[in-house]
Amino acid sequence: VIGVGLVGAGYWGPNLLRNFADAAECRVVAVADRSRAQLEPLGRRYPTVELLTDAKEVIEHPDVDAVVVATPVSTHYEIARSALEAGKHVLVEKPLAANADQGRRLLEEAERRGRVLMVDHTFIYTGAVRCIHDLVRRGELGELYYYDSVRINLGMFQSDVNVIWDLAAHDLAVLDHVVPARPVAVSATGSSHVAGNPEDIAYLTLHFDDSLIAHLHVNWLAPVKVRRTLIGGSRKMIVYDDLEPSEKVRVYDRGISARGSLRDLQIHYRAGDVWSPRLDVTEALAVVVAHFLACIAGRERPLSDGAAGLRVVRLLEAASRSLAERGRPVELGPG
Ligand SMILES: NC(=O)c1ccc[n+]([C@@H]2O[C@H](COP(=O)([O-])OP(=O)(O)OC[C@H]3O[C@@H](n4cnc5c(N)ncnc54)[C@H](O)[C@@H]3O)[C@@H](O)[C@H]2O)c1
Protein backbone atom coordinates (compact mmCIF):
# COMPACT_ATOMS: atom_id res chain seq x y z
CA VAL A 1 0.00 0.00 0.00
CA ILE A 2 1.38 3.39 -1.03
CA GLY A 3 1.62 5.92 1.82
CA VAL A 4 0.36 9.36 0.74
CA GLY A 5 0.94 12.73 2.39
CA LEU A 6 -0.88 15.91 1.40
CA VAL A 7 0.47 19.43 1.81
CA GLY A 8 -2.15 22.19 1.59
CA ALA A 9 -5.72 21.76 2.77
CA GLY A 10 -7.32 24.99 1.55
CA TYR A 11 -9.95 25.04 -1.19
CA TRP A 12 -8.60 22.30 -3.48
CA GLY A 13 -6.63 20.06 -1.07
CA PRO A 14 -9.72 18.44 0.53
CA ASN A 15 -10.89 17.27 -2.93
CA LEU A 16 -7.57 15.50 -3.42
CA LEU A 17 -7.76 14.09 0.11
CA ARG A 18 -11.25 12.67 -0.49
CA ASN A 19 -10.13 10.92 -3.68
CA PHE A 20 -6.92 9.52 -2.19
CA ALA A 21 -8.86 8.36 0.88
CA ASP A 22 -11.25 6.49 -1.45
CA ALA A 23 -8.48 4.78 -3.43
CA ALA A 24 -7.79 1.17 -2.44
CA GLU A 25 -4.16 1.19 -3.54
CA CYS A 26 -3.03 3.79 -1.02
CA ARG A 27 -3.39 5.02 2.54
CA VAL A 28 -3.40 8.72 3.41
CA VAL A 29 -0.86 8.95 6.22
CA ALA A 30 -0.70 12.68 6.96
CA VAL A 31 -1.94 16.11 5.92
CA ALA A 32 -0.09 19.36 6.58
CA ASP A 33 -1.40 22.88 6.43
CA ARG A 34 0.09 25.98 7.99
CA SER A 35 -3.31 26.95 9.18
CA ARG A 36 -4.74 24.83 11.99
CA ALA A 37 -8.22 26.10 11.13
CA GLN A 38 -8.02 24.32 7.77
CA LEU A 39 -7.07 21.04 9.44
CA GLU A 40 -9.69 20.96 12.13
CA PRO A 41 -12.70 19.82 10.02
CA LEU A 42 -10.52 17.14 8.37
CA GLY A 43 -9.74 15.58 11.76
CA ARG A 44 -13.38 14.71 12.27
CA ARG A 45 -13.82 13.20 8.81
CA TYR A 46 -10.48 11.35 8.61
CA PRO A 47 -9.66 10.32 12.20
CA THR A 48 -6.73 8.05 11.22
CA VAL A 49 -4.86 10.75 9.26
CA GLU A 50 -2.11 12.64 11.12
CA LEU A 51 -2.70 16.40 11.01
CA LEU A 52 0.46 18.50 10.95
CA THR A 53 1.30 22.16 10.52
CA ASP A 54 4.71 21.84 8.85
CA ALA A 55 5.13 20.52 5.29
CA LYS A 56 8.52 19.15 6.32
CA GLU A 57 6.91 16.67 8.71
CA VAL A 58 4.88 15.18 5.85
CA ILE A 59 7.87 15.12 3.50
CA GLU A 60 10.11 13.40 6.04
CA HIS A 61 7.46 11.04 7.37
CA PRO A 62 8.82 7.49 7.08
CA ASP A 63 5.42 6.08 6.04
CA VAL A 64 4.90 8.62 3.26
CA ASP A 65 5.97 7.38 -0.20
CA ALA A 66 4.21 10.08 -2.24
CA VAL A 67 3.63 13.77 -1.53
CA VAL A 68 0.71 15.70 -3.00
CA VAL A 69 1.21 19.47 -3.22
CA ALA A 70 -1.92 21.65 -3.09
CA THR A 71 -0.48 24.91 -1.78
CA PRO A 72 -0.32 28.29 -3.61
CA VAL A 73 1.74 28.32 -6.83
CA SER A 74 4.57 30.35 -5.30
CA THR A 75 5.30 27.49 -2.88
CA HIS A 76 5.09 24.52 -5.31
CA TYR A 77 8.79 24.48 -6.15
CA GLU A 78 10.15 24.45 -2.59
CA ILE A 79 7.78 21.76 -1.39
CA ALA A 80 8.00 19.55 -4.50
CA ARG A 81 11.81 19.80 -4.62
CA SER A 82 12.20 18.88 -0.95
CA ALA A 83 9.86 15.93 -1.43
CA LEU A 84 11.81 14.66 -4.46
CA GLU A 85 15.09 15.13 -2.59
CA ALA A 86 13.64 13.01 0.22
CA GLY A 87 13.02 10.28 -2.39
CA LYS A 88 9.25 10.73 -2.56
CA HIS A 89 7.00 10.59 -5.64
CA VAL A 90 5.24 13.89 -6.23
CA LEU A 91 1.88 15.03 -7.57
CA VAL A 92 1.81 18.84 -7.86
CA GLU A 93 -1.23 20.97 -8.43
CA LYS A 94 -1.35 23.00 -11.62
CA PRO A 95 0.65 24.95 -12.62
CA LEU A 96 3.79 22.91 -11.92
CA ALA A 97 5.86 25.87 -10.71
CA ALA A 98 6.02 29.66 -10.66
CA ASN A 99 8.52 29.85 -13.54
CA ALA A 100 10.17 27.66 -16.17
CA ASP A 101 13.51 27.54 -14.39
CA GLN A 102 11.90 26.00 -11.31
CA GLY A 103 9.96 23.60 -13.54
CA ARG A 104 13.17 22.40 -15.24
CA ARG A 105 14.85 21.81 -11.88
CA LEU A 106 11.93 19.70 -10.69
CA LEU A 107 12.12 17.59 -13.84
CA GLU A 108 15.86 17.07 -13.37
CA GLU A 109 15.44 16.15 -9.72
CA ALA A 110 12.70 13.61 -10.48
CA GLU A 111 14.83 12.10 -13.22
CA ARG A 112 17.91 11.95 -11.01
CA ARG A 113 16.00 10.23 -8.21
CA GLY A 114 13.94 7.98 -10.51
CA ARG A 115 10.72 9.25 -8.97
CA VAL A 116 7.32 9.99 -10.51
CA LEU A 117 6.65 13.70 -11.03
CA MET A 118 3.11 14.39 -12.18
CA VAL A 119 1.08 17.60 -12.47
CA ASP A 120 -2.62 17.72 -11.77
CA HIS A 121 -3.83 18.98 -15.15
CA THR A 122 -7.29 17.96 -13.99
CA PHE A 123 -9.24 18.72 -17.16
CA ILE A 124 -7.30 16.33 -19.38
CA TYR A 125 -8.64 13.51 -17.20
CA THR A 126 -12.31 14.45 -17.72
CA GLY A 127 -14.47 12.27 -19.96
CA ALA A 128 -15.10 15.32 -22.18
CA VAL A 129 -11.46 16.14 -22.88
CA ARG A 130 -10.53 12.48 -23.27
CA CYS A 131 -13.24 12.21 -25.92
CA ILE A 132 -12.10 15.41 -27.69
CA HIS A 133 -8.52 14.15 -27.62
CA ASP A 134 -9.59 10.93 -29.36
CA LEU A 135 -11.67 12.79 -31.98
CA VAL A 136 -8.81 15.19 -32.82
CA ARG A 137 -6.12 12.53 -32.82
CA ARG A 138 -8.22 10.21 -35.02
CA GLY A 139 -8.38 13.03 -37.57
CA GLU A 140 -12.19 13.43 -37.31
CA LEU A 141 -11.88 17.23 -37.43
CA GLY A 142 -9.57 17.24 -40.42
CA GLU A 143 -6.96 19.96 -40.48
CA LEU A 144 -7.20 22.06 -37.29
CA TYR A 145 -8.15 25.70 -37.96
CA TYR A 146 -8.71 27.21 -34.53
CA TYR A 147 -9.04 26.66 -30.78
CA ASP A 148 -11.13 29.24 -28.97
CA SER A 149 -11.90 29.12 -25.27
CA VAL A 150 -13.73 31.27 -22.75
CA ARG A 151 -13.23 30.61 -19.04
CA ILE A 152 -14.81 33.41 -17.05
CA ASN A 153 -16.62 33.85 -13.75
CA LEU A 154 -16.91 36.17 -10.80
CA GLY A 155 -14.17 35.74 -8.27
CA MET A 156 -11.81 33.39 -6.60
CA PHE A 157 -9.20 36.11 -6.86
CA GLN A 158 -5.75 34.69 -6.17
CA SER A 159 -3.23 37.07 -4.69
CA ASP A 160 0.02 35.36 -5.72
CA VAL A 161 -0.77 34.83 -9.43
CA ASN A 162 -2.67 36.65 -12.16
CA VAL A 163 -5.75 35.27 -13.91
CA ILE A 164 -3.59 33.70 -16.63
CA TRP A 165 -1.73 31.50 -14.14
CA ASP A 166 -4.97 30.58 -12.41
CA LEU A 167 -7.49 30.02 -15.21
CA ALA A 168 -5.60 29.90 -18.52
CA ALA A 169 -3.39 27.20 -17.00
CA HIS A 170 -6.37 24.85 -17.47
CA ASP A 171 -6.91 25.78 -21.12
CA LEU A 172 -3.22 25.60 -21.95
CA ALA A 173 -3.08 22.12 -20.40
CA VAL A 174 -6.08 21.00 -22.49
CA LEU A 175 -4.63 22.57 -25.62
CA ASP A 176 -1.24 20.94 -24.97
CA HIS A 177 -2.95 17.57 -24.58
CA VAL A 178 -5.40 17.74 -27.46
CA VAL A 179 -3.54 19.64 -30.19
CA PRO A 180 -0.50 17.83 -31.59
CA ALA A 181 1.23 21.03 -32.80
CA ARG A 182 3.19 23.22 -30.36
CA PRO A 183 2.70 27.00 -30.29
CA VAL A 184 5.62 29.07 -31.53
CA ALA A 185 4.65 32.44 -30.05
CA VAL A 186 2.14 33.93 -27.67
CA SER A 187 0.74 37.41 -27.24
CA ALA A 188 -1.38 38.50 -24.33
CA THR A 189 -3.18 41.60 -23.19
CA GLY A 190 -5.01 42.21 -19.94
CA SER A 191 -5.45 44.48 -16.99
CA SER A 192 -6.03 44.69 -13.26
CA HIS A 193 -9.01 46.42 -11.68
CA VAL A 194 -8.06 46.01 -8.03
CA ALA A 195 -5.20 48.23 -6.91
CA GLY A 196 -2.08 46.26 -6.07
CA ASN A 197 -3.51 42.99 -7.37
CA PRO A 198 -2.40 41.03 -10.44
CA GLU A 199 -4.36 41.15 -13.72
CA ASP A 200 -7.93 39.86 -13.38
CA ILE A 201 -8.80 39.75 -17.10
CA ALA A 202 -6.67 38.60 -20.02
CA TYR A 203 -6.80 37.64 -23.68
CA LEU A 204 -4.17 35.28 -25.05
CA THR A 205 -3.43 34.50 -28.68
CA LEU A 206 -1.24 31.53 -29.52
CA HIS A 207 0.45 31.33 -32.88
CA PHE A 208 1.51 28.11 -34.57
CA ASP A 209 3.78 27.35 -37.51
CA ASP A 210 0.80 26.96 -39.84
CA SER A 211 -2.58 28.74 -39.98
CA LEU A 212 -3.86 27.16 -36.74
CA ILE A 213 -4.65 29.90 -34.23
CA ALA A 214 -5.73 29.69 -30.58
CA HIS A 215 -7.43 32.32 -28.47
CA LEU A 216 -8.08 32.13 -24.74
CA HIS A 217 -10.22 34.55 -22.78
CA VAL A 218 -9.99 34.42 -18.97
CA ASN A 219 -11.69 36.74 -16.50
CA TRP A 220 -12.32 36.83 -12.73
CA LEU A 221 -14.70 39.78 -13.10
CA ALA A 222 -17.47 38.32 -15.24
CA PRO A 223 -21.08 38.38 -14.01
CA VAL A 224 -21.71 34.85 -15.30
CA LYS A 225 -19.74 31.63 -15.39
CA VAL A 226 -18.76 30.42 -18.86
CA ARG A 227 -16.61 27.40 -19.65
CA ARG A 228 -16.80 27.00 -23.40
CA THR A 229 -14.29 25.87 -26.00
CA LEU A 230 -14.71 25.74 -29.76
CA ILE A 231 -12.34 23.65 -31.82
CA GLY A 232 -12.71 24.11 -35.54
CA GLY A 233 -11.33 21.91 -38.26
CA SER A 234 -11.66 21.52 -42.00
CA ARG A 235 -14.05 18.55 -41.66
CA LYS A 236 -15.82 18.98 -38.32
CA MET A 237 -16.10 21.35 -35.40
CA ILE A 238 -16.50 20.76 -31.68
CA VAL A 239 -18.27 22.82 -29.06
CA TYR A 240 -17.25 21.79 -25.54
CA ASP A 241 -19.38 23.36 -22.82
CA ASP A 242 -18.21 22.15 -19.45
CA LEU A 243 -21.27 23.56 -17.69
CA GLU A 244 -23.70 21.46 -19.73
CA PRO A 245 -25.01 18.76 -17.44
CA SER A 246 -24.98 15.93 -19.97
CA GLU A 247 -24.11 16.89 -23.56
CA LYS A 248 -20.83 18.60 -22.78
CA VAL A 249 -19.33 17.80 -26.18
CA ARG A 250 -21.14 18.43 -29.44
CA VAL A 251 -19.63 17.56 -32.79
CA TYR A 252 -20.85 19.59 -35.77
CA ASP A 253 -20.48 18.29 -39.28
CA ARG A 254 -20.28 21.86 -40.53
CA GLY A 255 -17.81 23.85 -42.53
CA ILE A 256 -17.00 25.35 -45.86
CA SER A 257 -15.32 24.37 -49.05
CA ALA A 258 -13.93 26.83 -51.52
CA ARG A 259 -13.72 26.18 -55.25
CA GLY A 260 -12.52 28.12 -58.20
CA SER A 261 -9.86 30.73 -58.59
CA LEU A 262 -9.49 33.99 -56.74
CA ARG A 263 -11.59 35.86 -59.32
CA ASP A 264 -14.28 33.24 -59.50
CA LEU A 265 -14.35 31.95 -55.96
CA GLN A 266 -17.29 29.86 -54.82
CA ILE A 267 -17.79 29.10 -51.15
CA HIS A 268 -20.00 26.14 -50.30
CA TYR A 269 -21.40 25.76 -46.81
CA ARG A 270 -21.89 22.35 -45.32
CA ALA A 271 -24.44 21.96 -42.52
CA GLY A 272 -24.69 18.30 -41.64
CA ASP A 273 -25.50 16.40 -38.48
CA VAL A 274 -24.78 17.39 -34.92
CA TRP A 275 -24.10 14.65 -32.41
CA SER A 276 -23.09 14.34 -28.82
CA PRO A 277 -20.82 11.45 -27.88
CA ARG A 278 -21.45 9.54 -24.66
CA LEU A 279 -18.87 10.51 -22.06
CA ASP A 280 -17.30 8.75 -19.11
CA VAL A 281 -18.63 10.62 -16.07
CA THR A 282 -16.02 9.44 -13.54
CA GLU A 283 -14.81 12.37 -11.43
CA ALA A 284 -11.61 13.65 -13.05
CA LEU A 285 -9.71 13.71 -9.75
CA ALA A 286 -10.51 10.03 -9.18
CA VAL A 287 -8.91 9.32 -12.57
CA VAL A 288 -5.91 11.52 -11.66
CA VAL A 289 -5.43 9.68 -8.36
CA ALA A 290 -5.75 6.19 -9.89
CA HIS A 291 -3.33 7.15 -12.68
CA PHE A 292 -0.77 8.63 -10.26
CA LEU A 293 -0.85 5.47 -8.13
CA ALA A 294 -0.54 3.28 -11.27
CA CYS A 295 2.50 5.34 -12.33
CA ILE A 296 4.13 4.82 -8.92
CA ALA A 297 3.46 1.10 -9.22
CA GLY A 298 5.13 1.21 -12.67
CA ARG A 299 2.03 0.14 -14.61
CA GLU A 300 1.50 3.47 -16.41
CA ARG A 301 3.46 6.55 -17.40
CA PRO A 302 2.16 9.99 -16.42
CA LEU A 303 0.02 11.64 -19.07
CA SER A 304 0.61 15.02 -17.41
CA ASP A 305 4.26 14.46 -16.58
CA GLY A 306 6.83 17.07 -15.57
CA ALA A 307 7.53 17.85 -19.24
CA ALA A 308 3.84 18.65 -19.90
CA GLY A 309 3.81 20.77 -16.73
CA LEU A 310 6.90 22.62 -17.94
CA ARG A 311 5.41 23.28 -21.41
CA VAL A 312 2.40 24.90 -19.74
CA VAL A 313 4.57 26.95 -17.39
CA ARG A 314 6.68 28.19 -20.33
CA LEU A 315 3.50 29.38 -22.05
CA LEU A 316 2.25 31.04 -18.86
CA GLU A 317 5.57 32.77 -18.41
CA ALA A 318 5.69 33.95 -22.02
CA ALA A 319 2.08 35.16 -21.81
CA SER A 320 2.81 37.16 -18.65
CA ARG A 321 5.83 38.73 -20.32
CA SER A 322 3.77 39.66 -23.37
CA LEU A 323 1.05 41.08 -21.15
CA ALA A 324 3.56 43.34 -19.44
CA GLU A 325 4.53 44.63 -22.91
CA ARG A 326 0.98 45.21 -24.12
CA GLY A 327 0.72 42.18 -26.30
CA ARG A 328 4.12 42.05 -27.96
CA PRO A 329 4.37 38.51 -29.38
CA VAL A 330 6.86 36.48 -27.35
CA GLU A 331 8.58 33.68 -29.26
CA LEU A 332 8.72 30.37 -27.46
CA GLY A 333 11.84 28.85 -28.98
CA PRO A 334 12.88 25.25 -28.41
CA GLY A 335 12.38 23.64 -24.95
N1 LIG B 1 -6.82 21.39 -10.51
C1 LIG B 1 -7.77 22.27 -10.28
O1 LIG B 1 -8.83 22.28 -10.87
C2 LIG B 1 -7.50 23.29 -9.21
C3 LIG B 1 -8.56 24.02 -8.65
C4 LIG B 1 -8.26 24.96 -7.66
C5 LIG B 1 -6.95 25.15 -7.24
N2 LIG B 1 -5.96 24.42 -7.82
C6 LIG B 1 -4.55 24.60 -7.41
O2 LIG B 1 -4.42 24.14 -6.09
C7 LIG B 1 -3.43 24.92 -5.40
C8 LIG B 1 -4.05 25.49 -4.13
O3 LIG B 1 -5.12 26.32 -4.48
P1 LIG B 1 -6.30 26.63 -3.44
O4 LIG B 1 -7.34 27.35 -4.22
O5 LIG B 1 -6.65 25.40 -2.68
O6 LIG B 1 -5.56 27.66 -2.47
P2 LIG B 1 -5.92 27.99 -0.95
O7 LIG B 1 -5.24 29.27 -0.64
O8 LIG B 1 -7.39 27.86 -0.71
O9 LIG B 1 -5.20 26.82 -0.12
C9 LIG B 1 -3.83 26.70 0.03
C10 LIG B 1 -3.54 26.13 1.41
O10 LIG B 1 -2.14 25.90 1.53
C11 LIG B 1 -1.72 26.26 2.84
N3 LIG B 1 -0.28 26.55 2.77
C12 LIG B 1 0.33 27.59 2.15
N4 LIG B 1 1.66 27.47 2.23
C13 LIG B 1 1.91 26.33 2.93
C14 LIG B 1 3.10 25.68 3.36
N5 LIG B 1 4.31 26.15 3.06
N6 LIG B 1 2.97 24.54 4.09
C15 LIG B 1 1.75 24.05 4.39
N7 LIG B 1 0.59 24.63 4.02
C16 LIG B 1 0.67 25.75 3.30
C17 LIG B 1 -2.58 27.45 3.21
O11 LIG B 1 -2.69 27.59 4.62
C18 LIG B 1 -3.92 27.08 2.56
O12 LIG B 1 -4.79 26.41 3.45
C19 LIG B 1 -2.97 25.98 -6.39
O13 LIG B 1 -1.81 25.53 -7.02
C20 LIG B 1 -4.09 26.04 -7.41
O14 LIG B 1 -3.63 26.43 -8.69
C21 LIG B 1 -6.21 23.50 -8.77
The ligand as a MOL file (V3000), in Angstrom:
LIG
                    3D

  0  0  0     0  0            999 V3000
M  V30 BEGIN CTAB
M  V30 COUNTS 44 48 0 0 0
M  V30 BEGIN ATOM
M  V30 1 N -6.8230 21.3930 -10.5130 0
M  V30 2 C -7.7650 22.2710 -10.2790 0
M  V30 3 O -8.8260 22.2790 -10.8720 0
M  V30 4 C -7.5050 23.2930 -9.2050 0
M  V30 5 C -8.5590 24.0230 -8.6460 0
M  V30 6 C -8.2640 24.9610 -7.6560 0
M  V30 7 C -6.9490 25.1530 -7.2440 0
M  V30 8 N -5.9590 24.4240 -7.8210 0 CHG=1
M  V30 9 C -4.5490 24.6000 -7.4100 0
M  V30 10 O -4.4160 24.1390 -6.0910 0
M  V30 11 C -3.4310 24.9160 -5.4020 0
M  V30 12 C -4.0530 25.4860 -4.1270 0
M  V30 13 O -5.1230 26.3170 -4.4750 0
M  V30 14 P -6.3020 26.6310 -3.4400 0
M  V30 15 O -7.3440 27.3480 -4.2220 0
M  V30 16 O -6.6530 25.4000 -2.6820 0 CHG=-1
M  V30 17 O -5.5560 27.6630 -2.4710 0
M  V30 18 P -5.9170 27.9920 -0.9530 0
M  V30 19 O -5.2390 29.2700 -0.6360 0
M  V30 20 O -7.3900 27.8570 -0.7120 0
M  V30 21 O -5.2020 26.8170 -0.1160 0
M  V30 22 C -3.8280 26.7000 0.0310 0
M  V30 23 C -3.5400 26.1310 1.4090 0
M  V30 24 O -2.1380 25.9050 1.5300 0
M  V30 25 C -1.7200 26.2640 2.8380 0
M  V30 26 N -0.2800 26.5510 2.7730 0
M  V30 27 C 0.3300 27.5880 2.1470 0
M  V30 28 N 1.6620 27.4680 2.2310 0
M  V30 29 C 1.9100 26.3340 2.9320 0
M  V30 30 C 3.0960 25.6820 3.3630 0
M  V30 31 N 4.3140 26.1480 3.0550 0
M  V30 32 N 2.9720 24.5420 4.0890 0
M  V30 33 C 1.7500 24.0540 4.3950 0
M  V30 34 N 0.5890 24.6340 4.0150 0
M  V30 35 C 0.6690 25.7550 3.2970 0
M  V30 36 C -2.5820 27.4510 3.2100 0
M  V30 37 O -2.6880 27.5920 4.6160 0
M  V30 38 C -3.9220 27.0760 2.5610 0
M  V30 39 O -4.7880 26.4060 3.4530 0
M  V30 40 C -2.9720 25.9810 -6.3930 0
M  V30 41 O -1.8090 25.5290 -7.0230 0
M  V30 42 C -4.0890 26.0410 -7.4120 0
M  V30 43 O -3.6330 26.4320 -8.6900 0
M  V30 44 C -6.2130 23.5020 -8.7680 0
M  V30 END ATOM
M  V30 BEGIN BOND
M  V30 1 1 1 2
M  V30 2 2 2 3
M  V30 3 1 2 4
M  V30 4 1 4 5
M  V30 5 2 4 44
M  V30 6 2 5 6
M  V30 7 1 6 7
M  V30 8 2 7 8
M  V30 9 1 8 9
M  V30 10 1 8 44
M  V30 11 1 9 10
M  V30 12 1 9 42
M  V30 13 1 10 11
M  V30 14 1 11 12
M  V30 15 1 11 40
M  V30 16 1 12 13
M  V30 17 1 13 14
M  V30 18 2 14 15
M  V30 19 1 14 16
M  V30 20 1 14 17
M  V30 21 1 17 18
M  V30 22 2 18 19
M  V30 23 1 18 20
M  V30 24 1 18 21
M  V30 25 1 21 22
M  V30 26 1 22 23
M  V30 27 1 23 24
M  V30 28 1 23 38
M  V30 29 1 24 25
M  V30 30 1 25 26
M  V30 31 1 25 36
M  V30 32 1 26 27
M  V30 33 1 26 35
M  V30 34 2 27 28
M  V30 35 1 28 29
M  V30 36 1 29 30
M  V30 37 2 29 35
M  V30 38 1 30 31
M  V30 39 2 30 32
M  V30 40 1 32 33
M  V30 41 2 33 34
M  V30 42 1 34 35
M  V30 43 1 36 37
M  V30 44 1 36 38
M  V30 45 1 38 39
M  V30 46 1 40 41
M  V30 47 1 40 42
M  V30 48 1 42 43
M  V30 END BOND
M  V30 END CTAB
M  END
